[in-house]
């Protein structure tokens, strides 16, 4: 039986290769256009208050998804609203 010596450099090279392969696998199948923003991010982006965002949700100007008490907004939808396109969809999920 032959003995192989594994050096620290061999382990580091293996780790880098493994990490790159994992990043590639995780990157596949993910669509970067489907990013979601939380309330504070939308408020900062639009420079609006809690009450204004509530009004925009209530009248259907800004579509949202509610999961377990947290509101999520599609980045794509927010950009459409900024361009002046009106969206009238509300999807609510509660836990």
Phi and psi in radians as a Rosetta constraint file:
Dihedral C 1 N 2 CA 2 C 2 CIRCULARHARMONIC -1.452 0.35
Dihedral N 2 CA 2 C 2 N 3 CIRCULARHARMONIC 2.523 0.35
Dihedral C 2 N 3 CA 3 C 3 CIRCULARHARMONIC -1.789 0.35
Dihedral N 3 CA 3 C 3 N 4 CIRCULARHARMONIC 2.262 0.35
Dihedral C 3 N 4 CA 4 C 4 CIRCULARHARMONIC -1.932 0.35
Dihedral N 4 CA 4 C 4 N 5 CIRCULARHARMONIC 2.407 0.35
Dihedral C 4 N 5 CA 5 C 5 CIRCULARHARMONIC -1.779 0.35
Dihedral N 5 CA 5 C 5 N 6 CIRCULARHARMONIC 2.205 0.35
Dihedral C 5 N 6 CA 6 C 6 CIRCULARHARMONIC -1.824 0.35
Dihedral N 6 CA 6 C 6 N 7 CIRCULARHARMONIC 2.183 0.35
Dihedral C 6 N 7 CA 7 C 7 CIRCULARHARMONIC -1.656 0.35
Dihedral N 7 CA 7 C 7 N 8 CIRCULARHARMONIC 2.959 0.35
Dihedral C 7 N 8 CA 8 C 8 CIRCULARHARMONIC -1.068 0.35
Dihedral N 8 CA 8 C 8 N 9 CIRCULARHARMONIC -0.676 0.35
Dihedral C 8 N 9 CA 9 C 9 CIRCULARHARMONIC -1.116 0.35
Dihedral N 9 CA 9 C 9 N 10 CIRCULARHARMONIC -0.661 0.35
Dihedral C 9 N 10 CA 10 C 10 CIRCULARHARMONIC -1.072 0.35
Dihedral N 10 CA 10 C 10 N 11 CIRCULARHARMONIC -0.766 0.35
Dihedral C 10 N 11 CA 11 C 11 CIRCULARHARMONIC -1.152 0.35
Dihedral N 11 CA 11 C 11 N 12 CIRCULARHARMONIC -0.700 0.35
Dihedral C 11 N 12 CA 12 C 12 CIRCULARHARMONIC -1.134 0.35
Dihedral N 12 CA 12 C 12 N 13 CIRCULARHARMONIC -0.724 0.35
Dihedral C 12 N 13 CA 13 C 13 CIRCULARHARMONIC -1.121 0.35
Dihedral N 13 CA 13 C 13 N 14 CIRCULARHARMONIC -0.728 0.35
Dihedral C 13 N 14 CA 14 C 14 CIRCULARHARMONIC -1.087 0.35
Dihedral N 14 CA 14 C 14 N 15 CIRCULARHARMONIC -0.764 0.35
Dihedral C 14 N 15 CA 15 C 15 CIRCULARHARMONIC -1.077 0.35
Dihedral N 15 CA 15 C 15 N 16 CIRCULARHARMONIC -0.751 0.35
Dihedral C 15 N 16 CA 16 C 16 CIRCULARHARMONIC -1.100 0.35
Dihedral N 16 CA 16 C 16 N 17 CIRCULARHARMONIC -0.780 0.35
Dihedral C 16 N 17 CA 17 C 17 CIRCULARHARMONIC -1.102 0.35
Dihedral N 17 CA 17 C 17 N 18 CIRCULARHARMONIC -0.752 0.35
Dihedral C 17 N 18 CA 18 C 18 CIRCULARHARMONIC -1.126 0.35
Dihedral N 18 CA 18 C 18 N 19 CIRCULARHARMONIC -0.754 0.35
Dihedral C 18 N 19 CA 19 C 19 CIRCULARHARMONIC -1.090 0.35
Dihedral N 19 CA 19 C 19 N 20 CIRCULARHARMONIC -0.762 0.35
Dihedral C 19 N 20 CA 20 C 20 CIRCULARHARMONIC -1.112 0.35
Dihedral N 20 CA 20 C 20 N 21 CIRCULARHARMONIC -0.677 0.35
Dihedral C 20 N 21 CA 21 C 21 CIRCULARHARMONIC -1.163 0.35
Dihedral N 21 CA 21 C 21 N 22 CIRCULARHARMONIC -0.696 0.35
Dihedral C 21 N 22 CA 22 C 22 CIRCULARHARMONIC -1.157 0.35
Dihedral N 22 CA 22 C 22 N 23 CIRCULARHARMONIC -0.721 0.35
Dihedral C 22 N 23 CA 23 C 23 CIRCULARHARMONIC -1.081 0.35
Dihedral N 23 CA 23 C 23 N 24 CIRCULARHARMONIC -0.712 0.35
Dihedral C 23 N 24 CA 24 C 24 CIRCULARHARMONIC -1.140 0.35
Dihedral N 24 CA 24 C 24 N 25 CIRCULARHARMONIC -0.736 0.35
Dihedral C 24 N 25 CA 25 C 25 CIRCULARHARMONIC -1.158 0.35
Dihedral N 25 CA 25 C 25 N 26 CIRCULARHARMONIC -0.739 0.35
Dihedral C 25 N 26 CA 26 C 26 CIRCULARHARMONIC -1.209 0.35
Dihedral N 26 CA 26 C 26 N 27 CIRCULARHARMONIC -0.530 0.35
Dihedral C 26 N 27 CA 27 C 27 CIRCULARHARMONIC -1.261 0.35
Dihedral N 27 CA 27 C 27 N 28 CIRCULARHARMONIC -0.492 0.35
Dihedral C 27 N 28 CA 28 C 28 CIRCULARHARMONIC -1.300 0.35
Dihedral N 28 CA 28 C 28 N 29 CIRCULARHARMONIC 2.421 0.35
Dihedral C 28 N 29 CA 29 C 29 CIRCULARHARMONIC 1.495 0.35
Dihedral N 29 CA 29 C 29 N 30 CIRCULARHARMONIC -0.118 0.35
Dihedral C 29 N 30 CA 30 C 30 CIRCULARHARMONIC -1.691 0.35
Dihedral N 30 CA 30 C 30 N 31 CIRCULARHARMONIC 2.284 0.35
Dihedral C 30 N 31 CA 31 C 31 CIRCULARHARMONIC -1.784 0.35
Dihedral N 31 CA 31 C 31 N 32 CIRCULARHARMONIC 1.954 0.35
Dihedral C 31 N 32 CA 32 C 32 CIRCULARHARMONIC -1.150 0.35
Dihedral N 32 CA 32 C 32 N 33 CIRCULARHARMONIC -0.316 0.35
Dihedral C 32 N 33 CA 33 C 33 CIRCULARHARMONIC -1.324 0.35
Dihedral N 33 CA 33 C 33 N 34 CIRCULARHARMONIC -0.223 0.35
Dihedral C 33 N 34 CA 34 C 34 CIRCULARHARMONIC -1.777 0.35
Dihedral N 34 CA 34 C 34 N 35 CIRCULARHARMONIC 1.096 0.35
Dihedral C 34 N 35 CA 35 C 35 CIRCULARHARMONIC -1.722 0.35
Dihedral N 35 CA 35 C 35 N 36 CIRCULARHARMONIC 2.509 0.35
Dihedral C 35 N 36 CA 36 C 36 CIRCULARHARMONIC -2.033 0.35
Dihedral N 36 CA 36 C 36 N 37 CIRCULARHARMONIC 2.535 0.35
Dihedral C 36 N 37 CA 37 C 37 CIRCULARHARMONIC -1.980 0.35
Dihedral N 37 CA 37 C 37 N 38 CIRCULARHARMONIC 2.610 0.35
Dihedral C 37 N 38 CA 38 C 38 CIRCULARHARMONIC -1.616 0.35
Dihedral N 38 CA 38 C 38 N 39 CIRCULARHARMONIC 2.994 0.35
Dihedral C 38 N 39 CA 39 C 39 CIRCULARHARMONIC -0.941 0.35
Dihedral N 39 CA 39 C 39 N 40 CIRCULARHARMONIC -0.840 0.35
Dihedral C 39 N 40 CA 40 C 40 CIRCULARHARMONIC -1.102 0.35
Dihedral N 40 CA 40 C 40 N 41 CIRCULARHARMONIC -0.572 0.35
Dihedral C 40 N 41 CA 41 C 41 CIRCULARHARMONIC -1.223 0.35
Dihedral N 41 CA 41 C 41 N 42 CIRCULARHARMONIC -0.701 0.35
Dihedral C 41 N 42 CA 42 C 42 CIRCULARHARMONIC -1.169 0.35
Dihedral N 42 CA 42 C 42 N 43 CIRCULARHARMONIC -0.738 0.35
Dihedral C 42 N 43 CA 43 C 43 CIRCULARHARMONIC -1.070 0.35
Dihedral N 43 CA 43 C 43 N 44 CIRCULARHARMONIC -0.744 0.35
Dihedral C 43 N 44 CA 44 C 44 CIRCULARHARMONIC -1.165 0.35
Dihedral N 44 CA 44 C 44 N 45 CIRCULARHARMONIC -0.712 0.35
Dihedral C 44 N 45 CA 45 C 45 CIRCULARHARMONIC -1.136 0.35
Dihedral N 45 CA 45 C 45 N 46 CIRCULARHARMONIC -0.763 0.35
Dihedral C 45 N 46 CA 46 C 46 CIRCULARHARMONIC -1.587 0.35
Dihedral N 46 CA 46 C 46 N 47 CIRCULARHARMONIC -0.172 0.35
Dihedral C 46 N 47 CA 47 C 47 CIRCULARHARMONIC 0.984 0.35
Dihedral N 47 CA 47 C 47 N 48 CIRCULARHARMONIC 0.945 0.35
Dihedral C 47 N 48 CA 48 C 48 CIRCULARHARMONIC -2.231 0.35
Dihedral N 48 CA 48 C 48 N 49 CIRCULARHARMONIC 2.902 0.35
Dihedral C 48 N 49 CA 49 C 49 CIRCULARHARMONIC -1.566 0.35
Dihedral N 49 CA 49 C 49 N 50 CIRCULARHARMONIC 3.013 0.35
Dihedral C 49 N 50 CA 50 C 50 CIRCULARHARMONIC -1.012 0.35
Dihedral N 50 CA 50 C 50 N 51 CIRCULARHARMONIC -0.777 0.35
Dihedral C 50 N 51 CA 51 C 51 CIRCULARHARMONIC -1.125 0.35
Dihedral N 51 CA 51 C 51 N 52 CIRCULARHARMONIC -0.694 0.35
Dihedral C 51 N 52 CA 52 C 52 CIRCULARHARMONIC -1.151 0.35
Dihedral N 52 CA 52 C 52 N 53 CIRCULARHARMONIC -0.730 0.35
Dihedral C 52 N 53 CA 53 C 53 CIRCULARHARMONIC -1.134 0.35
Dihedral N 53 CA 53 C 53 N 54 CIRCULARHARMONIC -0.684 0.35
Dihedral C 53 N 54 CA 54 C 54 CIRCULARHARMONIC -1.046 0.35
Dihedral N 54 CA 54 C 54 N 55 CIRCULARHARMONIC -0.761 0.35
Dihedral C 54 N 55 CA 55 C 55 CIRCULARHARMONIC -1.099 0.35
Dihedral N 55 CA 55 C 55 N 56 CIRCULARHARMONIC -0.740 0.35
Dihedral C 55 N 56 CA 56 C 56 CIRCULARHARMONIC -1.142 0.35
Dihedral N 56 CA 56 C 56 N 57 CIRCULARHARMONIC -0.593 0.35
Dihedral C 56 N 57 CA 57 C 57 CIRCULARHARMONIC -1.199 0.35
Dihedral N 57 CA 57 C 57 N 58 CIRCULARHARMONIC -0.821 0.35
Dihedral C 57 N 58 CA 58 C 58 CIRCULARHARMONIC -1.084 0.35
Dihedral N 58 CA 58 C 58 N 59 CIRCULARHARMONIC -0.693 0.35
Dihedral C 58 N 59 CA 59 C 59 CIRCULARHARMONIC -1.558 0.35
Dihedral N 59 CA 59 C 59 N 60 CIRCULARHARMONIC 0.042 0.35
Dihedral C 59 N 60 CA 60 C 60 CIRCULARHARMONIC 1.462 0.35
Dihedral N 60 CA 60 C 60 N 61 CIRCULARHARMONIC 0.155 0.35
Dihedral C 60 N 61 CA 61 C 61 CIRCULARHARMONIC -1.179 0.35
Dihedral N 61 CA 61 C 61 N 62 CIRCULARHARMONIC -0.720 0.35
Dihedral C 61 N 62 CA 62 C 62 CIRCULARHARMONIC -2.016 0.35
Dihedral N 62 CA 62 C 62 N 63 CIRCULARHARMONIC 1.989 0.35
Dihedral C 62 N 63 CA 63 C 63 CIRCULARHARMONIC -1.240 0.35
Dihedral N 63 CA 63 C 63 N 64 CIRCULARHARMONIC 2.656 0.35
Dihedral C 63 N 64 CA 64 C 64 CIRCULARHARMONIC -2.641 0.35
Dihedral N 64 CA 64 C 64 N 65 CIRCULARHARMONIC 2.912 0.35
Dihedral C 64 N 65 CA 65 C 65 CIRCULARHARMONIC -2.239 0.35
Dihedral N 65 CA 65 C 65 N 66 CIRCULARHARMONIC 2.321 0.35
Dihedral C 65 N 66 CA 66 C 66 CIRCULARHARMONIC -1.955 0.35
Dihedral N 66 CA 66 C 66 N 67 CIRCULARHARMONIC 2.102 0.35
Dihedral C 66 N 67 CA 67 C 67 CIRCULARHARMONIC -2.197 0.35
Dihedral N 67 CA 67 C 67 N 68 CIRCULARHARMONIC 1.987 0.35
Dihedral C 67 N 68 CA 68 C 68 CIRCULARHARMONIC 0.998 0.35
Dihedral N 68 CA 68 C 68 N 69 CIRCULARHARMONIC 0.656 0.35
Dihedral C 68 N 69 CA 69 C 69 CIRCULARHARMONIC 1.517 0.35
Dihedral N 69 CA 69 C 69 N 70 CIRCULARHARMONIC 0.002 0.35
Dihedral C 69 N 70 CA 70 C 70 CIRCULARHARMONIC -1.950 0.35
Dihedral N 70 CA 70 C 70 N 71 CIRCULARHARMONIC 2.264 0.35
Dihedral C 70 N 71 CA 71 C 71 CIRCULARHARMONIC -1.549 0.35
Dihedral N 71 CA 71 C 71 N 72 CIRCULARHARMONIC 2.365 0.35
Dihedral C 71 N 72 CA 72 C 72 CIRCULARHARMONIC -2.157 0.35
Dihedral N 72 CA 72 C 72 N 73 CIRCULARHARMONIC 2.470 0.35
Dihedral C 72 N 73 CA 73 C 73 CIRCULARHARMONIC -2.223 0.35
Dihedral N 73 CA 73 C 73 N 74 CIRCULARHARMONIC 2.345 0.35
Dihedral C 73 N 74 CA 74 C 74 CIRCULARHARMONIC -1.227 0.35
Dihedral N 74 CA 74 C 74 N 75 CIRCULARHARMONIC 2.255 0.35
Dihedral C 74 N 75 CA 75 C 75 CIRCULARHARMONIC -1.043 0.35
Dihedral N 75 CA 75 C 75 N 76 CIRCULARHARMONIC -0.664 0.35
Dihedral C 75 N 76 CA 76 C 76 CIRCULARHARMONIC -1.070 0.35
Dihedral N 76 CA 76 C 76 N 77 CIRCULARHARMONIC -0.749 0.35
Dihedral C 76 N 77 CA 77 C 77 CIRCULARHARMONIC -1.153 0.35
Dihedral N 77 CA 77 C 77 N 78 CIRCULARHARMONIC -0.697 0.35
Dihedral C 77 N 78 CA 78 C 78 CIRCULARHARMONIC -1.099 0.35
Dihedral N 78 CA 78 C 78 N 79 CIRCULARHARMONIC -0.735 0.35
Dihedral C 78 N 79 CA 79 C 79 CIRCULARHARMONIC -1.119 0.35
Dihedral N 79 CA 79 C 79 N 80 CIRCULARHARMONIC -0.647 0.35
Dihedral C 79 N 80 CA 80 C 80 CIRCULARHARMONIC -1.132 0.35
Dihedral N 80 CA 80 C 80 N 81 CIRCULARHARMONIC -0.727 0.35
Dihedral C 80 N 81 CA 81 C 81 CIRCULARHARMONIC -1.107 0.35
Dihedral N 81 CA 81 C 81 N 82 CIRCULARHARMONIC -0.703 0.35
Dihedral C 81 N 82 CA 82 C 82 CIRCULARHARMONIC -1.094 0.35
Dihedral N 82 CA 82 C 82 N 83 CIRCULARHARMONIC -0.539 0.35
Dihedral C 82 N 83 CA 83 C 83 CIRCULARHARMONIC -1.413 0.35
Dihedral N 83 CA 83 C 83 N 84 CIRCULARHARMONIC -0.086 0.35
Dihedral C 83 N 84 CA 84 C 84 CIRCULARHARMONIC 1.714 0.35
Dihedral N 84 CA 84 C 84 N 85 CIRCULARHARMONIC 0.072 0.35
Dihedral C 84 N 85 CA 85 C 85 CIRCULARHARMONIC -1.454 0.35
Dihedral N 85 CA 85 C 85 N 86 CIRCULARHARMONIC 2.264 0.35
Dihedral C 85 N 86 CA 86 C 86 CIRCULARHARMONIC -1.582 0.35
Dihedral N 86 CA 86 C 86 N 87 CIRCULARHARMONIC 2.337 0.35
Dihedral C 86 N 87 CA 87 C 87 CIRCULARHARMONIC -2.107 0.35
Dihedral N 87 CA 87 C 87 N 88 CIRCULARHARMONIC 2.323 0.35
Dihedral C 87 N 88 CA 88 C 88 CIRCULARHARMONIC -2.196 0.35
Dihedral N 88 CA 88 C 88 N 89 CIRCULARHARMONIC 1.267 0.35
Dihedral C 88 N 89 CA 89 C 89 CIRCULARHARMONIC -2.415 0.35
Dihedral N 89 CA 89 C 89 N 90 CIRCULARHARMONIC 2.417 0.35
Dihedral C 89 N 90 CA 90 C 90 CIRCULARHARMONIC -2.288 0.35
Dihedral N 90 CA 90 C 90 N 91 CIRCULARHARMONIC 2.233 0.35
Dihedral C 90 N 91 CA 91 C 91 CIRCULARHARMONIC -2.170 0.35
Dihedral N 91 CA 91 C 91 N 92 CIRCULARHARMONIC 2.108 0.35
Dihedral C 91 N 92 CA 92 C 92 CIRCULARHARMONIC -2.130 0.35
Dihedral N 92 CA 92 C 92 N 93 CIRCULARHARMONIC 2.257 0.35
Dihedral C 92 N 93 CA 93 C 93 CIRCULARHARMONIC -2.152 0.35
Dihedral N 93 CA 93 C 93 N 94 CIRCULARHARMONIC 2.229 0.35
Dihedral C 93 N 94 CA 94 C 94 CIRCULARHARMONIC -2.131 0.35
Dihedral N 94 CA 94 C 94 N 95 CIRCULARHARMONIC 2.567 0.35
